[in-house]
Amino acid sequence: MDLNETILQAIDSHGSIDSLKLADLLSVKHQAVVGALKSIQCFENVLNVEQVSRIDVKLTAEGQDMLNNGSYEYNLYKAIPADGILHTELMKSVPNAKIGFSKAMSAKWIALDKKAEGGPRVTRKVESVQDQVHSLLQKVQDLSLDDIPTQEKSDLKKRKLISEDKVTSYQISKGTAFTLTLVKPETDLTPEMIASGSWKSKTFKPLNFDAMGVMPSGGYLHPLLKIRTEYRQIFLEMGFSEMPTNNFIESSFWNFDALFQPQQHPARDAHDTFFLSNPATSSNFPEDYLQRVKKVHSVGGFGSQGYKYNWKVEEAQKNILRTHTTAVSARCLYKLGQQKEFKPVRYFSIDRVFRNETLDNTHLAEFHQIEGVIADRHEPMSANTSAYLSAGIKKLRFKPAYNPYTEPSMEIFGYHNGLKKWVEIGNSGIFRPEMLLPMGLPEDVVVIAWGLSLERPAMIKYGIDNIRDLIGPKINLAVVQENPICRLR
């Protein structure tokens, strides 16, 4: 028989009982009885359980000693002869004489003659006394606490002869649905119950239509996605159209060759680029465009002498994870060059790119790139600065740089207050004629472009020192969940 049923039978016999007495009756710990009661209370109205709190007064070890042997002051008084005793001898005659002497003097039971012959002498001041402390302690022992005046009880507590402890117990009695057998009510009506008809004999837990239920967990906005949305809004407000970026896998032709990047360039090495093994190559290229790209690489053209090397289509066919979204820009510009009449365009994209980088606090092998392209006649290089200033990054620097497919070129740096240094956050330039003219674009068309990091500006905006705390498996999800849903520029 388990404890729950034992408790129910004990209550059936006694009617009403305190949980402490019930624990003594069943010879189990009181905490076990309390746990069983809480379990039984899951069955409604089986028991009435009312919490009871009281102050339990007990004798301390010193109080018990006085109850057995008398109080210190009474024992000291009894040790004084009718003609008195020297103080020094008295203090040696009884235990705890110092306390007893102090209490007996306060009660005016004894007197001290400091000028007596032979030294200070103690005599009785009254003929007889009663050990009131012993009587009070006896009442505590007999649980006759109501007979002890408040002041006397306070004195006993100050002398640490008694202790007071708050005791919580439960008064238990039968409920309106009292039973000796507990049957857990069913919470669901199942098809099996209906088919067998067993639902007729089962008890069902009533539905609580007032319950609020569990709040559904919602999604959270990642700080990086909020920065992405902010930059996207900036581009849209500036009249840009978004380029399609749904091809993470790209051929080396569109990723490198179309951008007038030579096939022996270090970026095309396996140490910098992720190459695919299946499918390893692509072959669906515009043939006439491919031949023009081959020519400008190997022998030059359009006023350029090219790179003067044997350009191989096998190298251009290799599939890779795109290293930049400029491959997307190349596809869009080629499509623009096939139009009969050129129309100025403004393109942008924000998506993932992949590079075989060594991971550190500012580099990842998978990250996001913001790409902007403006194709028009005589367009100035100012839009990338406007984008950063609009996003709230005020500390910017620009430095001339070299890119195979832009001339002139310019790198963009932003100051990171946490790292206490300037961090490269973008690159930009004017696309070279060797890249644009094979696409079929008019000679007087100028195309400016810039590639901007998304993670590094986010690090600057949020004061994050390690890029791996922003994206990847090491990110603290609490930062994502507790981040404000919107952020003012």
PLY file of the C-alpha trace (Angstrom):
ply
format ascii 1.0
element vertex 489
property float x
property float y
property float z
element edge 488
property int vertex1
property int vertex2
end_header
0.00 0.00 0.00
1.45 3.38 -0.95
1.60 6.39 1.37
-1.37 8.13 -0.26
-3.74 5.26 0.51
-2.30 4.89 4.05
-3.03 8.57 4.72
-6.57 8.24 3.39
-7.25 5.26 5.69
-5.79 7.14 8.70
-8.03 10.15 8.00
-11.01 7.83 7.53
-10.32 6.49 11.04
-9.54 9.78 12.82
-11.79 12.17 10.90
-9.56 15.22 11.36
-5.87 15.21 12.25
-2.83 17.44 12.18
-0.13 16.50 9.66
2.56 16.42 12.39
0.55 14.00 14.47
-0.20 12.00 11.34
3.53 11.74 10.59
4.16 10.43 14.14
1.25 8.02 13.81
2.58 6.60 10.53
6.25 6.76 11.64
7.31 8.73 8.55
8.90 12.12 8.05
6.58 15.10 8.08
7.90 16.26 4.68
6.86 12.93 3.16
3.32 13.42 4.50
3.23 16.97 3.05
4.33 15.67 -0.37
1.65 12.98 -0.32
-1.01 15.53 0.64
-0.09 17.72 -2.33
-0.37 14.67 -4.56
-3.81 13.81 -3.17
-4.96 17.42 -3.62
-4.66 16.92 -7.39
-7.92 15.01 -6.97
-10.46 17.73 -6.26
-12.42 17.76 -2.98
-11.02 14.47 -1.70
-9.42 16.23 1.30
-9.77 19.55 3.06
-6.28 20.77 3.88
-5.77 23.95 5.89
-2.36 25.36 6.71
-1.71 25.97 10.41
1.22 27.97 11.78
2.26 28.19 15.41
5.23 29.08 17.56
6.82 26.04 19.20
8.57 26.86 22.52
11.22 24.39 23.71
13.83 24.19 26.44
17.40 24.74 25.38
20.16 22.51 26.71
20.89 25.06 29.43
17.20 25.34 30.25
16.91 21.57 30.57
19.92 21.58 32.94
18.22 24.19 35.16
15.00 22.19 35.10
16.91 19.16 36.38
19.20 20.89 38.91
17.62 24.26 39.75
18.48 27.76 38.61
21.95 29.19 39.17
20.71 31.91 41.52
18.67 29.45 43.63
21.61 27.06 43.99
23.91 29.94 44.99
21.39 31.17 47.60
21.13 27.67 49.07
24.94 27.50 49.33
25.11 30.54 51.68
25.20 29.56 55.43
23.03 31.40 57.96
26.06 33.42 59.19
27.28 34.18 55.65
30.32 33.19 53.64
33.33 34.85 52.10
32.68 35.92 48.54
35.72 34.05 47.22
34.63 30.81 48.87
31.05 31.18 47.61
32.19 31.60 44.02
34.05 28.32 44.28
31.24 26.36 45.89
28.62 26.19 43.10
28.70 25.93 39.27
27.96 29.05 37.26
28.35 31.11 40.43
29.03 34.33 38.58
25.64 34.30 36.80
23.87 33.04 39.92
25.43 35.79 42.05
24.35 38.49 39.58
20.78 37.20 39.38
20.49 36.73 43.16
21.72 40.28 43.76
19.20 41.62 41.22
16.41 39.71 42.99
17.63 41.12 46.36
18.02 37.66 47.81
21.55 38.30 49.09
23.74 41.15 50.30
27.48 41.81 49.92
29.49 43.46 52.70
32.71 44.65 51.10
34.14 46.00 54.43
33.71 42.83 56.43
36.62 41.43 58.39
38.61 38.94 56.30
37.31 40.29 53.00
33.95 40.79 51.23
31.27 38.63 52.76
27.95 37.44 51.32
24.90 36.94 53.53
21.27 36.05 52.97
19.00 39.07 52.76
15.71 37.13 52.98
14.90 34.05 55.02
13.56 31.90 52.14
13.12 32.06 48.38
11.29 30.12 45.67
12.98 29.03 42.44
10.63 30.84 40.05
12.82 30.11 37.04
12.55 26.39 37.74
8.76 26.70 37.98
8.55 28.54 34.67
10.75 25.97 32.96
8.51 23.22 34.32
5.50 24.92 32.70
7.36 25.03 29.41
8.12 21.34 29.77
4.44 20.64 30.52
3.36 22.84 27.55
1.46 25.11 29.94
2.64 28.15 28.01
-0.52 30.17 28.62
0.33 30.25 32.34
3.63 32.04 31.70
3.42 35.87 31.72
4.85 37.62 28.66
7.63 39.39 30.58
8.82 36.18 32.25
8.78 34.38 28.88
10.86 37.22 27.41
13.35 36.93 30.28
13.73 33.19 29.74
14.35 33.82 26.04
16.98 36.48 26.78
18.76 34.06 29.09
18.64 31.51 26.22
16.82 29.01 28.42
14.03 28.56 25.86
13.86 28.79 22.07
10.95 29.70 19.79
10.55 28.07 16.38
7.82 28.67 13.81
6.18 25.36 12.95
3.93 24.94 9.91
1.61 21.98 9.65
-1.70 21.15 7.99
-5.07 20.33 9.49
-6.53 17.52 7.41
-10.15 16.43 7.17
-12.44 14.62 4.74
-13.64 16.46 1.64
-16.96 16.22 -0.11
-15.53 13.70 -2.60
-13.58 11.69 -0.03
-12.62 8.21 -1.16
-10.19 5.49 -0.15
-9.29 4.72 -3.77
-7.75 7.36 -5.98
-8.54 7.15 -9.68
-6.74 9.66 -11.86
-9.28 11.46 -14.07
-8.79 11.25 -17.81
-7.75 14.42 -19.63
-8.54 13.30 -23.19
-11.39 11.44 -24.85
-9.65 9.02 -27.20
-11.07 7.14 -30.21
-10.35 3.86 -28.41
-12.58 4.91 -25.47
-15.42 5.72 -27.85
-15.03 2.48 -29.80
-14.99 0.28 -26.69
-17.51 2.30 -24.71
-15.11 2.51 -21.75
-15.61 6.28 -21.57
-18.93 5.66 -19.82
-17.21 4.37 -16.68
-14.31 6.82 -16.62
-13.99 10.11 -14.75
-12.87 13.08 -16.84
-11.04 16.13 -15.61
-13.24 19.21 -16.11
-12.06 21.68 -18.72
-10.86 25.06 -17.50
-12.18 27.47 -20.09
-10.77 30.44 -18.17
-7.16 29.25 -18.41
-4.92 31.60 -20.38
-2.84 28.79 -21.81
0.83 28.84 -22.70
2.03 31.88 -24.57
3.20 30.83 -28.03
6.87 31.37 -28.61
7.53 33.84 -31.40
10.44 34.39 -33.71
13.19 36.87 -33.03
14.93 39.34 -35.29
18.66 38.72 -35.58
20.74 41.93 -35.31
22.40 41.07 -38.63
19.04 40.78 -40.38
17.98 44.15 -38.98
21.14 45.77 -40.34
20.43 44.02 -43.66
16.90 45.41 -43.72
18.22 48.88 -42.94
20.74 48.84 -45.79
18.14 47.39 -48.15
15.79 50.23 -47.27
18.54 52.76 -47.93
19.14 51.36 -51.41
15.43 51.28 -52.22
15.01 54.88 -51.07
17.90 55.84 -53.40
16.12 54.27 -56.40
18.07 50.99 -56.67
16.61 47.70 -57.92
17.50 44.42 -56.21
19.46 41.83 -58.19
18.61 38.09 -57.98
21.16 36.33 -55.74
19.74 32.80 -55.49
22.79 31.00 -56.93
25.36 30.29 -54.21
27.14 27.97 -56.65
28.82 29.88 -59.47
31.20 29.05 -62.29
34.68 30.48 -62.33
33.75 32.15 -65.60
31.16 34.47 -64.06
32.97 34.77 -60.72
36.45 35.54 -62.14
36.88 35.54 -65.94
33.97 37.85 -66.74
35.46 40.32 -64.24
38.81 40.40 -66.11
40.50 38.56 -63.28
43.40 36.44 -64.65
43.31 32.69 -64.27
46.62 32.67 -62.37
45.33 35.18 -59.79
45.94 34.04 -56.14
42.21 34.39 -55.33
41.52 31.45 -57.65
43.66 29.12 -55.53
42.08 26.44 -53.32
43.51 28.23 -50.29
41.18 31.17 -50.99
38.21 29.63 -52.79
35.92 26.64 -52.16
35.78 24.40 -55.27
32.97 21.90 -55.84
33.56 18.23 -56.60
30.02 17.41 -57.77
29.14 18.98 -60.15
32.73 20.01 -60.72
32.20 22.02 -63.91
29.72 24.09 -65.90
29.55 24.58 -69.68
26.45 26.66 -70.36
28.02 30.00 -71.37
27.13 32.46 -74.15
29.65 31.32 -76.76
30.24 34.69 -78.44
30.68 36.40 -75.08
33.05 33.65 -73.90
35.22 34.17 -76.98
35.39 37.92 -76.39
36.39 37.32 -72.74
39.05 34.84 -73.89
40.44 37.34 -76.37
40.65 40.27 -73.94
42.46 38.05 -71.41
44.93 36.46 -73.81
45.70 39.11 -76.45
43.84 42.22 -75.27
41.38 44.44 -77.02
39.40 47.66 -76.65
42.65 49.55 -76.18
44.09 47.03 -73.68
46.96 44.60 -74.18
45.36 42.02 -71.84
47.38 39.65 -69.65
49.24 37.86 -72.48
48.68 34.24 -71.35
47.03 31.12 -72.70
43.46 31.42 -71.43
41.86 27.99 -70.82
38.16 27.31 -70.91
38.68 24.32 -68.56
39.69 26.78 -65.81
36.63 28.93 -66.46
34.31 25.91 -66.23
35.24 25.03 -62.63
32.36 25.37 -60.18
32.90 27.19 -56.91
31.01 28.70 -54.00
30.85 32.32 -55.11
33.50 34.48 -53.47
31.60 37.74 -54.02
28.23 38.93 -55.29
30.06 40.79 -58.08
29.42 37.61 -60.07
25.73 38.49 -59.87
26.52 42.01 -61.02
28.43 40.59 -64.01
25.41 38.55 -65.08
23.08 41.55 -64.76
25.46 43.86 -66.66
25.83 41.28 -69.45
22.03 41.11 -69.72
21.94 44.92 -69.79
24.49 44.91 -72.63
22.21 42.72 -74.77
19.46 45.34 -74.83
19.05 47.26 -78.09
18.85 50.60 -76.31
20.91 51.28 -73.18
19.02 52.64 -70.17
20.76 53.78 -66.95
20.31 51.36 -64.07
21.00 51.16 -60.36
21.38 47.65 -58.95
22.05 46.30 -55.47
22.21 42.94 -53.73
22.75 41.66 -50.19
23.52 37.97 -49.81
26.04 35.36 -48.69
29.48 34.74 -50.14
32.09 32.13 -49.28
35.87 32.37 -48.93
38.42 29.92 -47.59
39.48 32.32 -44.85
41.35 31.67 -41.61
38.80 32.38 -38.88
39.54 35.15 -36.39
37.67 37.94 -34.64
37.05 39.85 -37.91
37.00 37.04 -40.54
34.58 34.24 -41.37
34.51 31.67 -44.16
30.83 32.47 -44.79
29.56 36.02 -44.58
27.33 38.60 -46.28
28.26 41.13 -48.93
26.39 44.28 -49.92
26.84 45.03 -53.61
25.93 48.29 -55.36
26.18 49.04 -59.09
25.36 52.21 -61.01
25.55 52.16 -64.81
25.16 55.53 -66.51
27.07 58.08 -68.46
29.59 59.99 -66.28
28.28 58.86 -62.86
30.21 60.14 -59.76
31.55 57.80 -57.00
29.50 59.00 -54.04
26.64 56.57 -53.43
28.64 54.19 -51.21
29.53 57.04 -48.83
25.89 58.07 -48.67
24.90 54.51 -47.76
27.29 54.37 -44.81
26.43 57.82 -43.57
22.73 56.98 -43.82
23.34 53.86 -41.75
24.92 55.92 -38.98
28.63 55.03 -39.34
30.30 58.44 -39.10
34.01 57.57 -38.87
35.05 56.60 -42.40
38.33 56.55 -44.29
39.11 55.89 -47.94
42.32 54.55 -49.47
43.37 53.97 -53.10
43.61 50.25 -53.93
44.09 47.79 -56.77
41.41 45.46 -58.15
41.71 43.46 -61.40
38.32 44.65 -62.61
38.15 48.30 -61.37
40.32 51.33 -62.09
40.49 53.54 -60.15
39.75 51.52 -56.98
39.14 52.60 -53.42
38.95 50.73 -50.09
36.59 51.87 -47.32
37.45 51.67 -43.61
35.28 52.24 -40.52
36.55 52.86 -36.99
35.61 50.17 -34.43
35.52 51.66 -30.94
35.67 48.23 -29.28
38.70 46.99 -31.25
40.25 50.48 -31.13
41.31 50.28 -34.76
40.20 50.93 -38.34
38.51 47.92 -39.97
38.11 47.42 -43.71
34.38 47.36 -44.44
34.23 47.74 -48.22
35.86 48.11 -51.60
34.82 50.15 -54.61
35.85 51.39 -58.01
34.94 52.00 -61.66
34.64 48.84 -63.76
37.39 48.55 -66.41
36.57 48.68 -70.15
38.12 45.17 -70.47
35.18 43.93 -68.37
32.34 46.07 -69.73
32.94 46.27 -73.47
32.97 42.48 -74.08
29.50 42.48 -72.51
28.24 44.74 -75.29
27.79 47.92 -73.25
28.33 51.25 -75.06
31.81 52.75 -74.81
30.59 55.94 -73.11
28.86 54.06 -70.28
30.53 54.36 -66.87
29.77 51.69 -64.26
30.74 52.24 -60.66
30.43 49.47 -58.09
31.18 48.78 -54.47
31.15 45.71 -52.31
30.44 46.29 -48.66
30.59 43.93 -45.71
27.40 43.42 -43.70
28.92 41.82 -40.58
31.59 44.41 -39.87
29.25 47.44 -39.93
26.95 45.43 -37.65
29.90 44.85 -35.29
30.55 48.60 -35.22
26.87 49.46 -34.69
26.39 46.94 -31.85
29.85 47.25 -30.28
30.72 43.57 -30.89
34.44 42.78 -30.76
34.33 39.25 -32.22
32.47 38.49 -35.45
31.80 34.95 -34.18
29.61 36.47 -31.46
27.41 37.92 -34.23
26.95 34.94 -36.55
27.66 31.23 -36.22
27.36 28.49 -33.57
28.97 30.57 -30.81
26.40 33.36 -30.85
24.61 34.07 -27.58
20.91 33.50 -28.32
19.95 35.81 -25.44
21.42 38.70 -27.43
19.07 37.85 -30.31
16.02 37.36 -28.11
16.50 40.47 -25.97
17.49 42.80 -28.80
15.05 45.68 -29.49
12.70 45.00 -32.37
13.73 48.26 -34.00
16.72 50.55 -33.78
16.94 54.28 -34.45
19.65 55.47 -36.77
0 1
1 2
2 3
3 4
4 5
5 6
6 7
7 8
8 9
9 10
10 11
11 12
12 13
13 14
14 15
15 16
16 17
17 18
18 19
19 20
20 21
21 22
22 23
23 24
24 25
25 26
26 27
27 28
28 29
29 30
30 31
31 32
32 33
33 34
34 35
35 36
36 37
37 38
38 39
39 40
40 41
41 42
42 43
43 44
44 45
45 46
46 47
47 48
48 49
49 50
50 51
51 52
52 53
53 54
54 55
55 56
56 57
57 58
58 59
59 60
60 61
61 62
62 63
63 64
64 65
65 66
66 67
67 68
68 69
69 70
70 71
71 72
72 73
73 74
74 75
75 76
76 77
77 78
78 79
79 80
80 81
81 82
82 83
83 84
84 85
85 86
86 87
87 88
88 89
89 90
90 91
91 92
92 93
93 94
94 95
95 96
96 97
97 98
98 99
99 100
100 101
101 102
102 103
103 104
104 105
105 106
106 107
107 108
108 109
109 110
110 111
111 112
112 113
113 114
114 115
115 116
116 117
117 118
118 119
119 120
120 121
121 122
122 123
123 124
124 125
125 126
126 127
127 128
128 129
129 130
130 131
131 132
132 133
133 134
134 135
135 136
136 137
137 138
138 139
139 140
140 141
141 142
142 143
143 144
144 145
145 146
146 147
147 148
148 149
149 150
150 151
151 152
152 153
153 154
154 155
155 156
156 157
157 158
158 159
159 160
160 161
161 162
162 163
163 164
164 165
165 166
166 167
167 168
168 169
169 170
170 171
171 172
172 173
173 174
174 175
175 176
176 177
177 178
178 179
179 180
180 181
181 182
182 183
183 184
184 185
185 186
186 187
187 188
188 189
189 190
190 191
191 192
192 193
193 194
194 195
195 196
196 197
197 198
198 199
199 200
200 201
201 202
202 203
203 204
204 205
205 206
206 207
207 208
208 209
209 210
210 211
211 212
212 213
213 214
214 215
215 216
216 217
217 218
218 219
219 220
220 221
221 222
222 223
223 224
224 225
225 226
226 227
227 228
228 229
229 230
230 231
231 232
232 233
233 234
234 235
235 236
236 237
237 238
238 239
239 240
240 241
241 242
242 243
243 244
244 245
245 246
246 247
247 248
248 249
249 250
250 251
251 252
252 253
253 254
254 255
255 256
256 257
257 258
258 259
259 260
260 261
261 262
262 263
263 264
264 265
265 266
266 267
267 268
268 269
269 270
270 271
271 272
272 273
273 274
274 275
275 276
276 277
277 278
278 279
279 280
280 281
281 282
282 283
283 284
284 285
285 286
286 287
287 288
288 289
289 290
290 291
291 292
292 293
293 294
294 295
295 296
296 297
297 298
298 299
299 300
300 301
301 302
302 303
303 304
304 305
305 306
306 307
307 308
308 309
309 310
310 311
311 312
312 313
313 314
314 315
315 316
316 317
317 318
318 319
319 320
320 321
321 322
322 323
323 324
324 325
325 326
326 327
327 328
328 329
329 330
330 331
331 332
332 333
333 334
334 335
335 336
336 337
337 338
338 339
339 340
340 341
341 342
342 343
343 344
344 345
345 346
346 347
347 348
348 349
349 350
350 351
351 352
352 353
353 354
354 355
355 356
356 357
357 358
358 359
359 360
360 361
361 362
362 363
363 364
364 365
365 366
366 367
367 368
368 369
369 370
370 371
371 372
372 373
373 374
374 375
375 376
376 377
377 378
378 379
379 380
380 381
381 382
382 383
383 384
384 385
385 386
386 387
387 388
388 389
389 390
390 391
391 392
392 393
393 394
394 395
395 396
396 397
397 398
398 399
399 400
400 401
401 402
402 403
403 404
404 405
405 406
406 407
407 408
408 409
409 410
410 411
411 412
412 413
413 414
414 415
415 416
416 417
417 418
418 419
419 420
420 421
421 422
422 423
423 424
424 425
425 426
426 427
427 428
428 429
429 430
430 431
431 432
432 433
433 434
434 435
435 436
436 437
437 438
438 439
439 440
440 441
441 442
442 443
443 444
444 445
445 446
446 447
447 448
448 449
449 450
450 451
451 452
452 453
453 454
454 455
455 456
456 457
457 458
458 459
459 460
460 461
461 462
462 463
463 464
464 465
465 466
466 467
467 468
468 469
469 470
470 471
471 472
472 473
473 474
474 475
475 476
476 477
477 478
478 479
479 480
480 481
481 482
482 483
483 484
484 485
485 486
486 487
487 488
